[in-house]
Amino acid sequence: MDEIHRLKEKLGEITQYVNEIEERLPGSLKEYLESDLTLKRTFERDLQLISETQLEILSLLTRVKGIGIASTENGLIDKFRKTLSFKTIEDVRERRRLRNMLIHAYSNAKYDEDVYNSARELKKVKVFVGELENIISKT
């Protein structure tokens, strides 16, 4: 499978995760907080997968564009400062911070609220997908 096709598949995966969250996300934080644990864990997992897939896409794109490898996640993200919008770069970083909180179980008083708010901000993920589709179409 060529890398362009793989990039497109990965963007499709992100779109699928976004659609799954949007279909089930309660309309308010109060409803979310009252949701059962299984539903909350589903949102957490989908948000983790979005972040993982975003990094995988950026990594693949470095190979396609021949811009070299990075030694850290932040280094990888930084390679796209001139290619992606500042807001998209910051959203990828923020999603990565959330992913780290979820993976490493860094609990805080606003844990559920952070997850809910991130799930409500999926327009930013759609912008990432759009920007990447634009880059891929020019490759």
N, CA, C and O of each residue as an XYZ file, in Angstrom:
556
protein
N       0.853     -1.180      0.000
C       0.000      0.000      0.000
C       0.896      1.240      0.000
O       1.824      1.341      0.803
N       0.618      2.167     -0.891
C       1.472      3.343     -0.923
C       1.121      4.287      0.225
O       0.042      4.210      0.813
N       2.066      5.179      0.524
C       1.915      6.028      1.702
C       0.789      7.055      1.566
O       0.153      7.406      2.561
N       0.538      7.537      0.357
C      -0.565      8.484      0.159
C      -1.892      7.805      0.483
O      -2.742      8.381      1.162
N      -2.063      6.593      0.000
C      -3.279      5.837      0.296
C      -3.398      5.608      1.807
O      -4.487      5.724      2.369
N      -2.309      5.293      2.442
C      -2.316      5.057      3.893
C      -2.678      6.338      4.646
O      -3.428      6.295      5.622
N      -2.143      7.482      4.191
C      -2.495      8.765      4.809
C      -3.993      9.018      4.709
O      -4.625      9.439      5.678
N      -4.553      8.762      3.542
C      -5.990      8.961      3.351
C      -6.802      8.038      4.246
O      -7.829      8.445      4.789
N      -6.353      6.805      4.403
C      -7.043      5.867      5.305
C      -7.008      6.366      6.742
O      -8.004      6.280      7.461
N      -5.860      6.885      7.158
C      -5.721      7.387      8.530
C      -6.616      8.603      8.761
O      -7.199      8.748      9.835
N      -6.727      9.470      7.766
C      -7.644     10.604      7.882
C      -9.083     10.105      7.984
O      -9.891     10.680      8.713
N      -9.403      9.040      7.256
C     -10.727      8.429      7.356
C     -10.986      7.865      8.744
O     -12.105      7.944      9.251
N      -9.963      7.301      9.355
C     -10.113      6.781     10.724
C     -10.436      7.910     11.688
O     -11.312      7.772     12.541
N      -9.726      9.033     11.554
C     -10.009     10.169     12.431
C     -11.451     10.630     12.242
O     -12.152     10.898     13.217
N     -11.884     10.722     11.016
C     -13.258     11.141     10.732
C     -14.255     10.179     11.372
O     -15.286     10.606     11.891
N     -13.953      8.890     11.335
C     -14.822      7.895     11.965
C     -14.896      8.111     13.472
O     -15.985      8.074     14.047
N     -13.751      8.336     14.123
C     -13.747      8.577     15.574
C     -14.567      9.827     15.915
O     -15.336      9.834     16.876
N     -14.392     10.880     15.114
C     -15.131     12.119     15.336
C     -16.628     11.860     15.217
O     -17.406     12.300     16.063
N     -17.031     11.153     14.176
C     -18.460     10.858     13.979
C     -19.023     10.038     15.138
O     -20.138     10.293     15.593
N     -18.264      9.062     15.614
C     -18.731      8.228     16.731
C     -18.927      9.059     17.990
O     -19.903      8.868     18.715
N     -18.008      9.978     18.254
C     -18.147     10.835     19.435
C     -19.364     11.743     19.271
O     -20.186     11.861     20.180
N     -19.472     12.383     18.105
C     -20.575     13.325     17.888
C     -21.942     12.656     17.997
O     -22.899     13.277     18.460
N     -22.042     11.398     17.576
C     -23.317     10.684     17.638
C     -23.767     10.402     19.068
O     -24.967     10.365     19.341
N     -22.822     10.203     19.981
C     -23.184      9.762     21.330
C     -22.951     10.782     22.426
O     -23.397     10.578     23.555
N     -22.265     11.873     22.127
C     -21.918     12.829     23.176
C     -23.163     13.505     23.747
O     -23.954     14.077     22.998
N     -23.341     13.443     25.062
C     -24.481     14.127     25.683
C     -24.416     15.633     25.397
O     -23.344     16.184     25.143
N     -25.571     16.278     25.443
C     -25.665     17.691     25.111
C     -25.131     18.645     26.156
O     -24.921     19.823     25.867
N     -24.906     18.156     27.367
C     -24.408     19.055     28.410
C     -23.387     18.321     29.277
O     -23.335     17.092     29.320
N     -22.585     19.119     29.960
C     -21.595     18.549     30.880
C     -22.302     17.774     31.990
O     -21.836     16.710     32.397
N     -23.414     18.298     32.476
C     -24.157     17.612     33.547
C     -24.581     16.217     33.093
O     -24.414     15.247     33.833
N     -25.128     16.112     31.880
C     -25.529     14.804     31.353
C     -24.313     13.882     31.212
O     -24.384     12.692     31.518
N     -23.197     14.451     30.743
C     -21.986     13.654     30.598
C     -21.530     13.121     31.954
O     -21.201     11.942     32.086
N     -21.512     13.990     32.952
C     -21.069     13.569     34.284
C     -21.960     12.483     34.862
O     -21.507     11.670     35.667
N     -23.222     12.464     34.459
C     -24.160     11.456     34.938
C     -24.164     10.193     34.074
O     -24.849      9.224     34.399
N     -23.405     10.201     32.980
C     -23.335      9.036     32.081
C     -22.651      7.870     32.770
O     -21.906      8.042     33.735
N     -22.919      6.675     32.250
C     -22.259      5.511     32.843
C     -20.786      5.493     32.445
O     -20.376      6.103     31.458
N     -20.024      4.788     33.229
C     -18.571      4.743     33.074
C     -18.159      4.193     31.709
O     -17.162      4.637     31.139
N     -18.906      3.248     31.190
C     -18.566      2.656     29.892
C     -18.612      3.705     28.791
O     -17.728      3.746     27.936
N     -19.634      4.549     28.804
C     -19.741      5.594     27.800
C     -18.591      6.594     27.939
O     -17.997      6.996     26.939
N     -18.278      6.991     29.159
C     -17.168      7.925     29.375
C     -15.861      7.334     28.866
O     -15.075      8.026     28.219
N     -15.630      6.069     29.154
C     -14.389      5.416     28.714
C     -14.330      5.316     27.190
O     -13.248      5.361     26.604
N     -15.485      5.181     26.553
C     -15.528      5.143     25.092
C     -15.058      6.475     24.517
O     -14.273      6.498     23.568
N     -15.530      7.578     25.080
C     -15.085      8.899     24.611
C     -13.593      9.083     24.852
O     -12.871      9.586     23.990
N     -13.143      8.674     26.024
C     -11.718      8.793     26.340
C     -10.879      8.028     25.323
O      -9.875      8.540     24.828
N     -11.289      6.817     25.016
C     -10.532      5.993     24.075
C     -10.538      6.595     22.670
O      -9.504      6.622     22.003
N     -11.684      7.072     22.223
C     -11.735      7.693     20.894
C     -10.850      8.930     20.834
O     -10.185      9.156     19.823
N     -10.825      9.732     21.888
C      -9.956     10.913     21.915
C      -8.481     10.511     21.896
O      -7.667     11.163     21.243
N      -8.140      9.442     22.608
C      -6.763      8.927     22.560
C      -6.405      8.499     21.147
O      -5.324      8.810     20.648
N      -7.320      7.785     20.510
C      -7.061      7.293     19.155
C      -6.921      8.433     18.154
O      -6.112      8.348     17.230
N      -7.693      9.491     18.326
C      -7.539     10.655     17.448
C      -6.128     11.210     17.575
O      -5.471     11.481     16.570
N      -5.662     11.380     18.804
C      -4.321     11.916     19.017
C      -3.244     10.997     18.443
O      -2.319     11.459     17.776
N      -3.367      9.712     18.702
C      -2.387      8.753     18.179
C      -2.362      8.776     16.653
O      -1.293      8.736     16.044
N      -3.528      8.841     16.048
C      -3.612      8.831     14.595
C      -3.076     10.133     14.011
O      -2.446     10.117     12.953
N      -3.316     11.259     14.682
C      -2.742     12.519     14.214
C      -1.218     12.430     14.154
O      -0.609     12.852     13.171
N      -0.604     11.882     15.201
C       0.858     11.761     15.218
C       1.346     10.783     14.160
O       2.380     11.000     13.529
N       0.604      9.720     13.976
C       0.968      8.745     12.945
C       0.922      9.385     11.555
O       1.795      9.138     10.722
N      -0.088     10.197     11.317
C      -0.216     10.899     10.038
C       0.961     11.848      9.830
O       1.558     11.877      8.753
N       1.292     12.618     10.854
C       2.419     13.549     10.726
C       3.720     12.794     10.468
O       4.550     13.229      9.671
N       3.888     11.685     11.134
C       5.087     10.875     10.920
C       5.156     10.349      9.485
O       6.203     10.417      8.842
N       4.048      9.833      8.996
C       3.989      9.365      7.606
C       4.273     10.495      6.627
O       4.975     10.311      5.633
N       3.728     11.647      6.918
C       3.892     12.778      6.020
C       5.344     13.261      5.970
O       5.794     13.765      4.941
N       6.072     13.110      7.068
C       7.492     13.488      7.013
C       8.243     12.622      6.013
O       9.156     13.094      5.335
N       7.856     11.353      5.924
C       8.492     10.461      4.942
C       8.088     10.825      3.521
O       8.919     10.862      2.614
N       6.794     11.093      3.341
C       6.290     11.436      2.011
C       6.946     12.725      1.510
O       7.351     12.813      0.351
N       7.045     13.713      2.383
C       7.597     15.012      2.011
C       9.130     15.050      2.095
O       9.755     16.011      1.647
N       9.732     13.999      2.670
C      11.180     13.962      2.793
C      11.742     15.038      3.702
O      12.805     15.595      3.431
N      11.027     15.332      4.784
C      11.487     16.391      5.688
C      12.186     15.854      6.923
O      12.416     16.593      7.881
N      12.519     14.598      6.907
C      13.320     14.032      7.991
C      12.511     13.599      9.188
O      11.321     13.892      9.309
N      13.188     12.897     10.066
C      12.542     12.380     11.262
C      12.781     13.318     12.440
O      13.678     14.160     12.408
N      11.985     13.162     13.455
C      12.113     13.962     14.676
C      12.371     13.028     15.836
O      11.937     11.876     15.832
N      13.077     13.530     16.825
C      13.406     12.686     17.970
C      12.355     12.727     19.072
O      12.359     11.884     19.969
N      11.462     13.700     19.006
C      10.403     13.809     20.017
C       9.074     14.108     19.335
O       9.032     14.497     18.167
N       7.996     13.922     20.077
C       6.678     14.253     19.549
C       6.581     15.743     19.231
O       6.062     16.129     18.183
N       7.085     16.577     20.143
C       7.045     18.015     19.893
C       7.889     18.385     18.683
O       7.522     19.275     17.917
N       9.015     17.707     18.508
C       9.846     17.941     17.337
C       9.114     17.582     16.056
O       9.223     18.280     15.047
N       8.370     16.490     16.104
C       7.575     16.076     14.945
C       6.519     17.128     14.628
O       6.363     17.529     13.475
N       5.806     17.567     15.634
C       4.768     18.581     15.440
C       5.387     19.877     14.908
O       4.827     20.516     14.018
N       6.538     20.258     15.454
C       7.213     21.485     15.026
C       7.594     21.473     13.552
O       7.671     22.532     12.928
N       7.831     20.302     12.989
C       8.198     20.209     11.579
C       7.101     20.754     10.664
O       7.351     21.039      9.493
N       5.901     20.896     11.192
C       4.761     21.328     10.377
C       4.330     22.767     10.678
O       3.240     23.182     10.285
N       5.182     23.528     11.373
C       4.849     24.920     11.702
C       4.592     25.773     10.470
O       3.774     26.692     10.513
N       5.271     25.485      9.390
C       5.100     26.280      8.167
C       4.062     25.664      7.229
O       3.688     26.271      6.225
N       3.606     24.474      7.556
C       2.672     23.762      6.687
C       1.245     23.821      7.217
O       0.300     23.983      6.446
N       1.088     23.690      8.520
C      -0.234     23.721      9.160
C      -0.425     25.064      9.856
O       0.547     25.736     10.200
N      -1.672     25.448     10.059
C      -1.954     26.711     10.742
C      -1.508     26.623     12.201
O      -1.418     25.539     12.778
N      -1.234     27.785     12.775
C      -0.821     27.857     14.174
C      -1.881     27.224     15.072
O      -1.546     26.486     15.999
N      -3.158     27.506     14.805
C      -4.239     26.952     15.629
C      -4.274     25.430     15.549
O      -4.517     24.756     16.551
N      -4.034     24.898     14.373
C      -4.047     23.444     14.217
C      -2.879     22.819     14.976
O      -3.041     21.796     15.641
N      -1.714     23.431     14.876
C      -0.540     22.939     15.612
C      -0.831     22.938     17.112
O      -0.549     21.959     17.803
N      -1.385     24.020     17.603
C      -1.689     24.104     19.038
C      -2.754     23.101     19.450
O      -2.696     22.554     20.552
N      -3.728     22.851     18.578
C      -4.748     21.851     18.881
C      -4.143     20.452     18.950
O      -4.505     19.663     19.824
N      -3.235     20.142     18.046
C      -2.566     18.837     18.087
C      -1.812     18.699     19.410
O      -1.861     17.647     20.048
N      -1.119     19.755     19.819
C      -0.397     19.728     21.107
C      -1.364     19.545     22.284
O      -1.105     18.755     23.192
N      -2.473     20.280     22.258
C      -3.451     20.183     23.348
C      -4.070     18.793     23.408
O      -4.252     18.234     24.489
N      -4.389     18.243     22.251
C      -4.945     16.896     22.207
C      -3.920     15.891     22.730
O      -4.278     14.899     23.365
N      -2.658     16.154     22.460
C      -1.589     15.270     22.948
C      -1.498     15.342     24.478
O      -1.305     14.326     25.145
N      -1.637     16.554     25.022
C      -1.626     16.706     26.486
C      -2.791     15.933     27.106
O      -2.624     15.254     28.119
N      -3.968     16.040     26.495
C      -5.129     15.295     26.989
C      -4.857     13.803     26.897
O      -5.145     13.057     27.833
N      -4.310     13.369     25.784
C      -3.991     11.949     25.603
C      -3.053     11.465     26.715
O      -3.244     10.385     27.273
N      -2.048     12.268     27.026
C      -1.107     11.881     28.084
C      -1.802     11.812     29.437
O      -1.515     10.925     30.241
N      -2.707     12.735     29.687
C      -3.462     12.701     30.933
C      -4.297     11.421     31.003
O      -4.368     10.784     32.054
N      -4.925     11.046     29.896
C      -5.764      9.851     29.868
C      -4.939      8.574     29.994
O      -5.282      7.680     30.768
N      -3.869      8.495     29.245
C      -3.033      7.289     29.240
C      -2.371      7.051     30.596
O      -2.332      5.930     31.103
N      -1.861      8.123     31.157
C      -1.109      7.982     32.407
C      -1.965      8.201     33.645
O      -1.468      8.225     34.770
N      -3.268      8.359     33.411
C      -4.240      8.494     34.495
C      -3.890      9.628     35.449
O      -4.011      9.499     36.667
N      -3.451     10.747     34.865
C      -3.224     11.938     35.675
C      -4.580     12.504     36.016
O      -5.202     13.179     35.195
N      -5.034     12.242     37.194
C      -6.365     12.698     37.575
C      -6.276     14.106     38.146
O      -5.316     14.458     38.832
N      -7.278     14.885     37.855
C      -7.397     16.203     38.455
C      -8.877     16.467     38.694
O      -9.735     15.680     38.295
N      -9.155     17.561     39.335
C     -10.537     17.868     39.695
C     -11.411     18.079     38.462
O     -12.631     17.934     38.538
N     -10.802     18.417     37.331
C     -11.559     18.705     36.123
C     -11.400     17.613     35.066
O     -11.632     17.868     33.885
N     -11.016     16.423     35.461
C     -10.743     15.337     34.517
C     -11.911     15.110     33.556
O     -11.734     15.195     32.341
N     -13.092     14.825     34.081
C     -14.261     14.567     33.232
C     -14.639     15.797     32.418
O     -15.052     15.683     31.264
N     -14.498     16.966     33.019
C     -14.809     18.201     32.298
C     -13.839     18.404     31.130
O     -14.255     18.820     30.049
N     -12.563     18.119     31.338
C     -11.570     18.233     30.264
C     -11.889     17.287     29.111
O     -11.791     17.667     27.944
N     -12.270     16.059     29.439
C     -12.620     15.080     28.412
C     -13.852     15.559     27.644
O     -13.868     15.535     26.413
N     -14.873     15.990     28.363
C     -16.104     16.449     27.720
C     -15.831     17.644     26.807
O     -16.294     17.678     25.667
N     -15.084     18.616     27.309
C     -14.797     19.809     26.502
C     -13.987     19.457     25.260
O     -14.214     20.021     24.190
N     -13.065     18.551     25.395
C     -12.288     18.130     24.234
C     -13.185     17.434     23.209
O     -13.034     17.637     22.005
N     -14.106     16.626     23.689
C     -15.029     15.930     22.788
C     -15.962     16.920     22.092
O     -16.420     16.654     20.981
N     -16.246     18.038     22.719
C     -17.112     19.059     22.110
C     -16.359     19.937     21.111
O     -16.985     20.666     20.341
N     -15.041     19.880     21.112
C     -14.230     20.735     20.234
C     -13.717     19.976     19.016
O     -12.590     20.204     18.576
N     -14.509     19.102     18.481
C     -14.065     18.269     17.363
C     -13.988     19.030     16.045
O     -13.449     18.513     15.066
N     -14.521     20.253     16.003
C     -14.363     21.072     14.806
C     -12.876     21.282     14.514
O     -12.459     21.355     13.358
N     -12.091     21.378     15.584
C     -10.648     21.567     15.422
C     -10.007     20.348     14.760
O      -9.080     20.483     13.961
N     -10.498     19.183     15.090
C      -9.987     17.963     14.470
C     -10.372     17.948     12.992
O      -9.592     17.516     12.143
N     -11.574     18.419     12.696
C     -12.011     18.484     11.303
C     -11.140     19.461     10.503
O     -10.876     19.232      9.323
N     -10.699     20.539     11.138
C      -9.787     21.478     10.480
C      -8.471     20.774     10.182
O      -7.917     20.933      9.094
N      -7.963     19.994     11.141
C      -6.735     19.216     10.923
C      -6.903     18.312      9.704
O      -6.040     18.277      8.827
N      -8.009     17.587      9.655
C      -8.267     16.681      8.528
C      -8.282     17.468      7.223
O      -7.674     17.047      6.238
N      -8.965     18.599      7.207
C      -9.047     19.415      5.994
C      -7.682     19.921      5.546
O      -7.360     19.885      4.358
N      -6.888     20.390      6.489
C      -5.555     20.882      6.144
C      -4.685     19.760      5.594
O      -3.937     19.957      4.636
N      -4.786     18.585      6.204
C      -3.987     17.453      5.727
C      -4.459     16.971      4.360
O      -3.640     16.620      3.511
N      -5.769     16.952      4.139
C      -6.276     16.567      2.826
C      -5.741     17.514      1.748
O      -5.400     17.087      0.645
N      -5.674     18.789      2.082
C      -5.149     19.784      1.159
C      -3.663     19.524      0.854
O      -3.241     19.593     -0.300
N      -2.892     19.231      1.879
C      -1.463     18.921      1.692
C      -1.295     17.673      0.836
O      -0.477     17.645     -0.083
N      -2.069     16.649      1.142
C      -1.959     15.381      0.418
C      -2.343     15.567     -1.050
O      -1.728     14.974     -1.936
N      -3.351     16.384     -1.299
C      -3.780     16.588     -2.696
C      -2.705     17.264     -3.533
O      -2.695     17.137     -4.757
N      -1.806     17.978     -2.880
C      -0.717     18.670     -3.584
C       0.536     17.812     -3.689
O       1.536     18.238     -4.266
N       0.484     16.603     -3.132
C       1.654     15.730     -3.119
C       1.635     14.790     -4.299
O       2.546     13.976     -4.455
